[in-house]
């Protein structure tokens, strides 16, 4: 499909826009995004990050932000288009479980991020994505109705039983074996894309998305053209419409040129 009529492009952040090697947006990606903007194509972030953890990419002038894996969508002007918190019962069950079981987790609201039990592996993960380790969770201060996402630091082999028994009203996805993103049941980046398609009056067939992790799968399957980065997980490449080069080898720019969009 050469020269498709693309009107909006959605970008994951870590491993897609931001290099794990340099912690920067490649020059070719900056130039490609500028070229899209000059053509009037909307450019929108779609990330599992908190709304408060994306300031370092806002200089690119995005038209909107899908954060918390679709749970919090906000326009360039700051208008909240969608907000969905995790069922408070699941958050309370998580807190109760962690009192009698060894478990690290983070709690993320639109205002703050906190974490329980920081291991060396977790500290290393935050360094990997160039973020500071959040402050520790104060159990008596948690507003269980305000949590938009939690990261559960357990392996894939433990995830199913944990979700069924502790957080049955929530959904887990992951881009690393170290932890799972947990969001409300039915929530995903796909939901965020539909919010912005409605906001800008764009048909889903006129959209394109780039991603590399497991939490990008629903997004890449949903858009008109789903592109997996060359550094993407194998299961992401399997469902993508196209596999481009690694982020550090001009992957985004090369894919946009391949399809004749820029």
C-alpha positions in Angstrom: 0.0 0.0 0.0 2.0 2.9 -1.3 1.0 6.5 -0.7 -1.9 5.7 1.7 -4.1 8.6 2.8 -2.8 8.7 6.3 -4.1 11.6 8.5 -2.8 10.6 11.9 0.3 8.7 13.2 0.6 7.3 16.7 3.9 6.7 18.4 4.9 4.6 21.4 7.8 6.2 23.4 10.3 3.8 24.9 12.1 1.8 22.2 10.1 3.6 19.4 10.6 7.4 19.8 13.2 7.2 22.5 16.3 5.1 22.1 17.3 2.8 25.0 20.9 3.4 24.0 21.0 7.2 23.8 17.9 8.1 25.8 17.2 10.6 22.9 14.9 10.9 19.9 17.0 10.1 16.8 17.5 13.1 14.5 15.9 11.2 11.6 12.7 10.7 13.8 12.6 14.4 14.6 12.8 15.3 11.0 10.2 12.7 10.0 7.7 14.1 12.6 8.3 17.6 11.3 7.6 16.4 7.8 4.4 14.8 8.9 3.3 18.1 10.6 4.1 20.1 7.6 1.7 17.9 5.6 -1.0 18.5 8.2 -0.8 14.9 9.5 -1.6 14.6 13.2 1.2 13.1 15.4 0.1 11.6 18.7 1.9 9.9 21.5 0.6 6.5 22.7 2.4 5.3 25.8 2.2 3.3 29.0 4.0 6.1 30.7 2.3 8.5 33.1 1.2 11.9 31.8 3.9 13.3 34.1 6.7 11.3 32.5 6.6 12.6 29.0 7.9 16.2 29.3 11.2 15.3 27.5 9.4 14.5 24.2 6.8 17.4 24.2 9.3 19.6 22.3 8.3 17.7 19.2 4.9 19.4 19.2 2.5 16.5 19.4 -1.2 17.0 18.7 -2.3 14.8 21.6 -1.2 12.3 24.2 -2.5 8.8 25.0 -1.0 7.9 28.3 -1.4 5.1 30.9 -2.0 2.7 27.9 -5.1 4.5 26.9 -6.4 5.3 30.4 -5.8 9.1 30.2 -6.1 11.0 26.9 -5.3 14.7 26.7 -5.2 17.1 23.8 -2.4 19.4 22.9 -4.3 22.2 24.6 -4.7 20.2 27.8 -8.3 19.1 27.4 -8.9 15.7 29.0 -10.7 13.6 26.4 -10.8 10.4 28.4 -9.9 9.2 31.9 -10.5 5.7 33.3 -9.2 4.6 36.7 -8.6 1.0 37.9 -11.4 -0.6 40.0 -10.7 0.6 43.6 -11.4 -3.0 44.8 -8.4 -4.2 42.8 -6.1 -1.6 44.2 -7.1 -2.4 47.7 -6.6 -6.1 47.1 -3.1 -5.3 45.7 -2.3 -3.3 48.9 -3.6 -6.1 51.1 -1.7 -8.8 49.1 1.6 -6.9 49.4 1.3 -6.8 53.2 1.7 -10.6 53.4 3.5 -11.4 50.2 6.8 -10.2 48.7 5.8 -8.0 45.8 7.1 -4.8 44.2 4.6 -2.5 42.5 4.1 1.1 41.5 0.9 3.2 41.7 0.3 5.8 39.0 -2.3 8.6 39.1 -2.5 11.7 37.0 -0.8 13.6 39.8 2.0 11.3 41.0 3.8 8.0 40.8 4.9 6.0 43.9 6.6 2.6 44.3 6.7 -0.2 46.9 9.9 -2.2 47.5 12.7 -1.0 45.2 15.0 -3.9 44.2 18.3 -3.4 42.3 16.5 -4.8 39.2 13.8 -2.2 39.5 16.3 0.6 40.0 18.1 -0.6 36.9 14.8 -0.6 34.9 14.2 3.1 35.8 17.7 3.9 34.7 17.1 2.0 31.5 14.2 4.3 30.6 16.0 7.3 32.0 13.5 8.0 34.8 14.1 8.7 38.5 13.0 6.0 41.0 9.6 7.3 42.4 9.1 7.9 46.1 7.9 5.0 48.2 4.2 4.2 48.6 2.6 5.5 51.8 -0.1 2.9 52.3 -2.3 5.2 54.5 -2.2 7.9 51.9 -3.3 5.9 48.9 -6.5 7.1 47.2 -7.7 3.8 45.7 -10.1 5.5 43.4 -7.4 7.6 41.7 -5.0 5.0 40.3 -4.9 4.9 36.5 -2.2 2.2 36.2 0.0 0.0 38.3 3.2 -1.8 37.3 3.4 -5.2 38.9 7.0 -6.5 39.2 6.5 -10.3 38.6 7.4 -12.7 35.9 5.1 -13.8 33.0 4.7 -17.2 34.5 3.2 -15.7 37.7 1.0 -13.1 36.0 -2.1 -15.2 35.1 -2.8 -16.5 38.6 -2.0 -13.1 40.2 -4.4 -11.3 38.0 -7.2 -13.8 38.5 -6.9 -13.9 42.2 -5.8 -10.3 43.2 -6.9 -8.0 40.4 -9.7 -9.7 38.5 -11.3 -6.5 37.2 -8.0 -5.4 35.6 -5.9 -6.3 32.5 -2.2 -6.9 32.3 0.1 -6.3 29.4 3.9 -6.1 29.2 6.9 -5.0 27.1 9.5 -6.5 29.4 9.8 -9.8 31.4 10.5 -7.6 34.5 7.0 -6.2 35.0 3.4 -6.0 33.7 1.4 -2.8 33.1 -2.0 -3.2 34.8 -5.0 -1.2 33.6 -8.7 -1.4 33.8 -10.3 -4.4 32.1 -10.9 -3.5 28.4 -8.5 -0.6 28.5 -5.7 -0.4 25.8 -3.9 1.9 23.5 -6.6 0.9 20.9 -9.2 2.7 23.1 -7.0 5.8 23.1 -6.7 5.8 19.3 -10.5 5.6 18.9 -10.8 8.6 21.3 -8.5 10.7 19.1 -10.0 9.5 15.8 -13.4 10.8 17.1 -11.8 14.0 18.3 -10.2 14.8 15.0 -12.9 13.1 12.8 -10.4 10.7 11.3 -11.3 7.2 10.0 -9.3 4.3 11.5 -8.2 3.3 8.0 -6.4 6.7 7.8 -4.2 5.9 10.7 -0.7 4.5 11.3 1.1 3.5 14.4 4.7 2.6 15.5 5.5 0.3 18.5 7.9 -2.3 19.9 6.4 -3.8 23.0 3.6 -6.1 24.1 1.4 -3.2 25.1 1.5 -1.9 21.5 -0.1 -5.0 20.0 -3.7 -3.9 20.2 -2.7 -0.5 18.7 -0.8 -2.0 15.8 -3.6 -4.4 15.0 -6.2 -1.7 15.1 -4.8 1.1 12.9 -4.7 1.2 9.1 -0.9 0.4 9.1 0.8 -1.1 12.1 4.6 -0.9 12.1 6.8 -2.8 14.4 10.3 -1.4 15.1 13.2 -3.6 14.1 14.0 -3.9 17.8 10.4 -4.9 18.7 9.5 -8.1 20.6 8.9 -11.1 18.4 5.2 -11.2 19.2 4.9 -7.6 18.0 6.6 -8.3 14.8 4.3 -11.3 14.2 1.1 -9.1 14.1 2.6 -6.0 12.4 1.7 -5.0 8.8 5.3 -4.0 8.3 8.6 -4.4 10.2 11.0 -1.5 9.9 14.6 -1.0 11.0 15.7 -0.5 14.6 15.1 2.8 16.3 18.8 3.7 16.1 18.9 2.8 12.4 16.2 5.4 11.3 13.3 3.0 11.6 10.5 5.5 11.8 11.8 7.7 9.0 12.5 4.6 6.8 9.0 3.2 7.2 7.3 6.6 6.5 9.4 6.8 3.3 8.6 3.2 2.4 4.9 4.0 2.4 5.4 7.3 0.6 4.0 9.3 3.5 6.9 11.7 3.7 
